[in-house]
Amino acid sequence: MLEILGHSGPARLGVWHYADKKIPTPNFLLNAAPATTGIKHDAYIAPRWVRTSRAPLVVHYGTLVGGAKIRRQGILPGAGFGLDIPRELAELGVERTLALAERYPEQGAVVEGGRYPDLRELAARRLASRSLLAIASGAKLCRRPRLLVEVLTRVREVTSPNTALYLPGAPPALFPVLAYMGVDLFDASHAIRDALTGRYLTPLLQSRPLDRMRELPCTCPVCTSGGVDALRSSSGHLVRHNIWVLRSLCAQMREAIRSGGFAELLEMLADASPAANAVLRILYREKHPFLEKYTRTLP
Ligand SMILES: [Zn+2]
């Protein structure tokens, strides 16, 4: 479960108690994959077929296809069929996912419901007391700002404050605005994919082709030890740098919530990202009650 230490608006500073570890949030789960071998982090995530000794590990069981053998701690399979699907299929996906979740009350689960916010809300209500919930089709939702805002605010409002909310596949530029809607956990899949295709994550969370860069705007150990040429020579170096940017971002977000400066960080980073800016403007324009609920007012 997630212990909340503080708020800045709806953004939450917390400690997630998982597998006997205390993980500071907001944070990201590092994908346990060959590309990240040797990179240490607070917590890891891997699909069920990956054998790894990394800990603490969240096993993501994926989809329900092929049956479910649940042995390790993690996120139960979702039975959804994607985002843009007919309502009947989305309803079926929710129903099957909830039926499985009932059999494993201690496990994390997936909030299905396709592109229907009311179904997502219904699913989240039924899973409201889980310690960990993942939002299905996270990466696709991130490309639909209005739907993203609608789904996340509804899910956050009906789930327990002590539920850690995980949005898989989010681009780093959206981490701050997602945290502002109450998302606690992200992953590194976007940053790793960027690195493997030669894209460098800047401190302002822009993804740029490394081969067009002359200087590195980052002072992490990877960037300062070798410069552009060393980074180009191995995708492993670029993976390490991109992960370092995520780690630094999460530390900045936590410290900003702690010190009351989260709004400034959010605005600054949204100015550098049209996608984050679009989400933030919708949130400001259409979700006043949600934002006000978390804003402390003086008597
Ligand atoms: Zn760097």
Residues whose N, C-alpha, C, O or C-beta is under 5 A from the ligand:
A	BS01	ZN	C218 T219 C220 C223 H241
